């Protein structure tokens, strides 16, 4: 049985105030072409269908059209909610859509039940587990000791009574310990949302969502497919793809990818203004229409740099400078014998290193008053 594994569509997303809706329309059409060519039995969408719990108006019909066209190809679709989605909105109409082979994950109720498909090798049980937190699981397992995300996932999976003689697939949306993150994901302080990969032991394939970079998680059969588009410049060098998983007999799994080429790529360049504005620099590239992050190394600021650069680089998203001034501004030094220095002097030193000038008399008076309000006579 063949699956196309997708996740983290983030429909309706904006990146640096640029709407990605046209890019998303384009990439969904590219995925439909892959589906038409590959003729999979099912498409898996492992969460974060939308970028917000209440998606923008244009995102909903875009997803509706995508599902309809997959259904027209007689491809089953399995969709779960991610941390960016509203679980209730994703679940809406699920019992009606099930009859059309479009399976939308219900809100977690303590008793996830599989959808069972069959091929020439027997049954395949597909478990749909939307994004959950330990609090969600405690509500239905009051006697269980659940202090972490790993505890929560293990409690849920242990209750599934999985028949390991059959083939089993899990679709879920979590952060597996050790996965390589990017800047476009939500990050929990201290890695508190980590899930240990060992909890997925009973499954022949675990289709993960949440992390935006395609990768396996220690085991070949536990995999993130990544986003179909780049959503941060930390992904500029990534190649986006869909994952194609083929399950044969019990224990047989073949994984491969099909590359996705975006409408606009996301690129980073660095150099002096006059150099990167030369036609010879950009004429044989797609930089003029790509989403660009430009870092200028000129020592002096270029007046109206963004406006001037956009005459060539139409989709300039981000502009930075890398020169002696910016290097000094981020070089924060810790004064010696810091315990003997007053809070006011600490702040004054910090302010000067950040701004390359001392505080004014008015600013100093304000800080003194503020410190007195906070610490009093201490």
Secondary structure, DSSP 4 states (H G I P E B T S, - for coil): -EEEEE----BT-EETTEE-HHHHHHHHHHHHHHHHHH--SEEEEES--BSSSS--HHHHHHHHHHHHHHHHTT-EEEEE--TTS-HHHHHTTHHHHHTTTEEEPPPP-S----EEEEETTEEEEEEEE----HHHHHTT-TTS---SHHHHHHHHHHTT---TTSEEEEEEE-EETT----TTS---GGGTTEE-GGGGTT-SEEEEES-SS-EE-SSTTEEE---SS--SGGGTT---EEEEEEE-STT-EEEEEEE---SS-EEEEEE-HHHHTSHHHHTTSSTTTSEEEEEE--SSPPTTHHHHHTTT-TEEEEEEE-SHHHHHHT---PPTTGGGS-HHHHHHHHHHHHHSSPPPHHHHHHHHHHHHHHHTT-
